[in-house]
Amino acid sequence: MPNDELVRRLANSVRLFAEFTADEIRQVLNYCKRASFDIGDYIVHQGEPGRSMYVLLAGQVEVVRMIGDHEQVLSKLGPGDSFGELALLDYSERTASVRCLAPTVMLTFERKALYQLPFVAPKLYRNMALLMASRLRETDELVTELVERLDQAPDLAHRATKAKRFIIG
């Protein structure tokens, strides 16, 4: 049985649990596993099948993507942040790797657990959709800024505009 302090902490700091009751969070926690990682450990690797999402309880990670033979840092995440939500929605490969920058503790939640939580799953799906919509809007702003900066290089601006249409739909 999850402790009350953890439930309060998750309710107050994790966007995926927005508007969840304490009992609903406890239900989800009953299907989570706690995992610990050291500095430099990879939690997921770009290209591997996605089956779980993760919620950081302590530590810091960076999201990195290989572009050709160059590694690009996309984001840094800390306690309360989550990643891997797409793995609960589709069966695609991971789009990036996640590496620990500090000793890290997290919760893992597998896609198959959603089938065991029929009354909680709709809230979790809604919160995942809101989180991904927020991330997509940030990406849209970054792509727009890139296109504006590239206005002096017409060919690159044209290619970025095509990519923007693809990302945004």
C-alpha positions in Angstrom: 0.0 0.0 0.0 1.5 3.4 -1.1 2.2 5.8 1.8 0.2 9.0 2.2 3.3 11.2 1.8 4.1 9.8 -1.6 0.5 10.1 -2.7 0.4 13.8 -1.6 3.7 14.5 -3.3 2.5 13.0 -6.6 -0.9 14.8 -6.4 0.9 18.2 -5.9 3.8 17.8 -8.3 3.0 15.4 -11.2 0.9 16.8 -14.1 -0.1 13.2 -15.0 -2.0 13.0 -11.8 -3.8 16.4 -12.1 -7.4 16.1 -10.7 -6.8 12.6 -9.4 -8.2 11.7 -6.0 -5.8 10.2 -3.5 -7.5 6.8 -4.0 -7.0 7.0 -7.8 -3.3 7.7 -7.3 -3.1 4.7 -4.9 -4.7 2.5 -7.6 -2.1 3.6 -10.2 0.8 3.2 -7.7 -0.3 -0.4 -7.0 0.7 -1.1 -10.7 4.0 0.9 -10.6 7.4 -0.4 -9.9 10.1 1.7 -8.2 13.5 1.8 -9.9 16.8 3.4 -9.1 19.5 4.4 -11.5 23.1 5.8 -11.2 24.7 8.7 -13.0 25.3 7.8 -16.6 22.7 5.0 -16.7 20.3 4.9 -19.6 16.7 4.3 -18.7 15.5 4.0 -22.3 17.3 3.9 -25.6 16.2 5.5 -28.8 14.8 3.0 -31.2 13.8 0.3 -28.7 10.2 -0.7 -28.3 8.3 1.5 -25.7 6.2 -0.4 -23.1 6.4 1.9 -20.1 6.2 5.5 -19.0 8.2 6.9 -16.1 7.7 9.5 -13.3 10.8 10.9 -11.7 10.7 11.0 -7.9 14.3 12.1 -7.3 17.3 13.0 -9.5 17.8 14.5 -12.9 17.8 13.0 -16.4 18.5 14.3 -19.9 16.6 13.4 -23.0 19.0 12.9 -25.9 18.5 12.0 -29.6 21.0 10.8 -32.1 20.9 12.9 -35.2 23.3 11.2 -37.6 26.4 10.6 -35.5 25.8 13.6 -33.3 24.0 13.4 -29.9 21.6 16.3 -29.3 20.3 17.1 -25.8 16.5 17.8 -26.1 15.6 18.4 -22.5 16.4 18.0 -18.9 13.9 16.6 -16.5 13.6 16.4 -12.7 11.4 15.3 -9.9 7.7 15.4 -10.8 8.4 15.2 -14.6 7.4 12.2 -16.6 8.4 10.7 -19.9 7.6 7.8 -22.2 3.8 8.6 -22.3 3.7 7.7 -26.0 4.5 4.1 -25.1 1.1 3.9 -23.5 -0.6 5.2 -26.6 1.1 3.4 -29.4 3.5 0.6 -30.1 6.2 2.6 -31.7 9.9 2.8 -31.0 11.4 5.2 -28.5 12.1 8.6 -30.2 14.9 9.5 -27.9 17.2 8.1 -25.1 17.0 9.1 -21.5 20.3 9.2 -19.4 20.7 10.0 -15.7 22.7 13.1 -14.7 22.4 12.3 -11.0 21.3 9.3 -8.9 17.7 8.9 -9.9 14.6 7.2 -8.4 11.5 6.8 -10.5 8.2 5.0 -10.9 7.6 2.8 -14.0 4.2 2.1 -15.3 3.6 -0.4 -18.0 0.9 -0.1 -20.7 -0.7 -3.4 -19.8 -1.6 -2.0 -16.4 -4.1 0.4 -18.0 -6.3 -2.5 -18.7 -6.5 -3.2 -15.0 -7.6 0.3 -14.2 -10.7 0.9 -16.3 -12.0 3.8 -14.1 -8.7 5.6 -13.8 -7.4 5.1 -17.3 -9.7 7.9 -18.9 -8.2 10.5 -16.5 -4.7 9.3 -17.2 -5.3 9.4 -21.0 -6.8 12.9 -20.7 -3.8 14.1 -18.7 -1.4 12.5 -21.2 -3.2 14.3 -24.0 -2.9 17.6 -22.2 0.8 17.1 -21.5 1.5 16.1 -25.1 -0.5 19.1 -26.4 1.6 21.4 -24.2 4.8 19.8 -25.5 3.5 20.0 -29.1 2.8 23.8 -28.7 6.3 24.3 -27.3 7.7 22.4 -30.4 5.5 24.5 -32.7 7.0 27.7 -31.1 10.5 26.4 -31.5 10.0 25.5 -35.2 8.3 28.8 -35.9 11.3 30.6 -34.3 13.7 28.5 -36.4 11.8 29.3 -39.6 11.9 33.1 -38.7 15.7 32.9 -38.2 16.2 31.1 -41.4 14.5 33.7 -43.6 17.9 34.6 -45.0 18.4 31.1 -46.2 15.4 30.4 -48.4 16.1 26.7 -49.1 16.5 25.8 -45.4 13.4 27.9 -44.5 11.4 26.0 -47.1 12.6 22.6 -45.7 11.8 23.7 -42.1 8.4 24.9 -43.1 7.6 21.5 -44.7 8.8 19.8 -41.5 6.6 22.2 -39.5 3.5 21.2 -41.5 4.4 17.5 -40.9 4.9 17.9 -37.1 1.8 20.1 -36.6 -0.4 18.3 -39.0 
